[in-house]
C-alpha cells in the first residue's frame, strides 16, 4: 500500500455535525475498500484564495491514509457525487519524499 494525502474543502455553511458526517463518510469509503487511515486533521474554517461555486470560505480537512487503487477509484467517485465537497486533492506522498 502507498501513503496518500487527501485535502478536502467542504462547504462553509455546514454545522459541526454535518461536517463530521462528511468526514466519516469519506473515511468509511477508504476503510471499506481496503484502505488504512493514518491521521485525520480538521484544519478549520478558512478564506479561499478565489471563489469556488460562489463561496469565499470553506472547511479544510486533511486525511493521511494508506490506499490501494480500488479505494482511490471509489473515493474519487464518491467525492464527485457529493455537493458538499467544493474541492479535493489527492497526492501520493512517496513521490514527493
Rosetta blueprint (number, residue, H / E / L):
1 X L
2 X E
3 X E
4 X E
5 X E
6 X E
7 X E
8 X E
9 X E
10 X E
11 X E
12 X L
13 X L
14 X L
15 X L
16 X H
17 X H
18 X H
19 X H
20 X H
21 X H
22 X H
23 X H
24 X H
25 X H
26 X H
27 X H
28 X H
29 X H
30 X H
31 X H
32 X H
33 X L
34 X L
35 X L
36 X E
37 X E
38 X E
39 X E
40 X E
41 X E
42 X E
43 X E
44 X E
45 X E
46 X E
47 X E
48 X E
49 X E
50 X E
51 X E
52 X E
53 X L
54 X L
55 X E
56 X E
57 X E
58 X E
59 X E
60 X E
61 X E
62 X E
63 X E
64 X E
65 X E
66 X E
67 X E
68 X L
69 X H
70 X H
71 X H
72 X H
73 X H
74 X H
75 X H
76 X H
77 X H
78 X H
79 X H
80 X H
81 X H
82 X L
83 X L
84 X L
85 X E
86 X E
87 X E
88 X E
89 X E
90 X E
91 X E
92 X E
93 X H
94 X H
95 X H
96 X H
97 X L
